[in-house]
């Protein structure tokens, strides 16, 4: 789901850059990921499904933190890129934070 969200928030970036090749690839991959998500959801046990809301909240918090960190980085670097670039880079950083924190928690 995190990968799908990163792709979703990257759409405005490529739309504003008129990059039709990346837009088409993102659209195709987003459809493939939705199909995979539906398949995974159907295969999950009810105990696993009950854990999803907490994981989604954690993902959302990490995405927000990632966007804030990238925004601060661009502001401090005076590289104030377009908001769409900051949003897509922040979402990617947030997804990375989410994965690293979840792996860290499992190991400790």
C-alpha positions as CSV (number, residue, x, y, z in Angstrom):
1,X,0.0,0.0,0.0
2,X,2.9,2.3,0.8
3,X,4.3,1.9,-2.7
4,X,0.9,2.6,-4.2
5,X,0.7,5.8,-2.2
6,X,4.2,7.0,-3.2
7,X,3.2,6.4,-6.8
8,X,-0.1,8.3,-6.3
9,X,1.6,11.4,-4.9
10,X,4.2,11.3,-7.6
11,X,1.5,11.7,-10.3
12,X,1.3,15.5,-10.0
13,X,5.1,15.8,-10.3
14,X,5.1,14.1,-13.7
15,X,1.8,15.7,-14.8
16,X,3.2,19.2,-14.2
17,X,6.5,18.2,-16.0
18,X,4.4,16.8,-19.0
19,X,6.3,13.5,-18.7
20,X,3.7,11.3,-20.4
21,X,6.0,8.3,-20.4
22,X,6.4,8.2,-16.6
23,X,2.7,9.0,-16.2
24,X,1.8,6.0,-18.3
25,X,4.2,3.7,-16.5
26,X,3.0,4.9,-13.1
27,X,-0.7,4.3,-14.1
28,X,0.1,0.8,-15.4
29,X,2.1,-0.1,-12.2
30,X,-0.6,1.4,-10.0
31,X,-3.2,-0.9,-11.5
32,X,-0.9,-3.9,-11.0
33,X,-0.4,-3.0,-7.4
34,X,-4.1,-2.6,-6.7
35,X,-4.7,-6.1,-8.2
36,X,-1.9,-7.4,-5.9
37,X,-3.3,-5.6,-2.9
38,X,-6.8,-7.1,-3.5
39,X,-5.2,-10.5,-3.8
40,X,-3.2,-10.1,-0.6
41,X,-6.3,-8.9,1.3
42,X,-8.3,-11.9,0.2
43,X,-5.5,-14.2,1.3
44,X,-5.0,-12.6,4.7
45,X,-6.4,-14.2,7.9
46,X,-8.7,-12.2,10.0
47,X,-6.0,-11.7,12.6
48,X,-3.7,-10.1,10.0
49,X,-6.5,-7.9,8.7
50,X,-7.0,-6.6,12.3
51,X,-3.4,-5.4,12.4
52,X,-3.8,-3.4,9.2
53,X,-5.3,-0.2,10.6
54,X,-2.4,0.3,13.0
55,X,0.1,-0.3,10.2
56,X,-1.7,2.1,7.9
57,X,-1.7,4.8,10.7
58,X,2.1,4.2,11.1
59,X,2.6,4.5,7.4
60,X,0.6,7.8,7.3
61,X,2.7,9.2,10.1
62,X,5.9,8.2,8.4
63,X,4.8,9.7,5.1
64,X,4.0,13.0,6.9
65,X,7.4,13.0,8.7
66,X,9.1,12.2,5.4
67,X,7.4,15.2,3.7
68,X,8.3,17.5,6.6
69,X,11.9,16.4,6.5
70,X,12.2,16.8,2.7
71,X,10.5,20.2,3.0
72,X,12.9,21.3,5.7
73,X,15.8,20.0,3.6
74,X,14.8,21.9,0.5
75,X,14.1,25.0,2.6
76,X,17.5,24.9,4.3
77,X,19.2,24.1,1.1
78,X,17.4,27.0,-0.6
79,X,16.5,24.6,-3.4
80,X,12.8,25.3,-3.0
81,X,11.7,22.9,-5.7
82,X,8.1,22.7,-6.8
83,X,5.7,21.4,-4.2
84,X,5.0,18.3,-6.3
85,X,8.7,17.3,-6.2
86,X,8.9,17.8,-2.4
87,X,5.7,15.8,-2.0
88,X,6.9,12.8,-4.0
89,X,10.4,12.8,-2.5
90,X,8.9,13.2,1.0
91,X,6.6,10.2,0.4
92,X,9.5,8.1,-0.8
93,X,11.5,9.0,2.3
94,X,8.4,8.3,4.5
95,X,8.0,4.9,3.0
96,X,11.6,4.2,3.6
97,X,11.3,5.3,7.3
98,X,8.2,3.1,7.7
99,X,10.0,0.0,6.4
100,X,13.1,0.6,8.4
101,X,11.2,1.2,11.7
102,X,9.0,-1.9,11.2
103,X,12.1,-4.1,10.5
104,X,13.9,-2.5,13.5
105,X,10.9,-3.3,15.8
106,X,10.7,-6.9,14.7
107,X,14.4,-7.5,15.4
108,X,14.3,-5.9,18.8
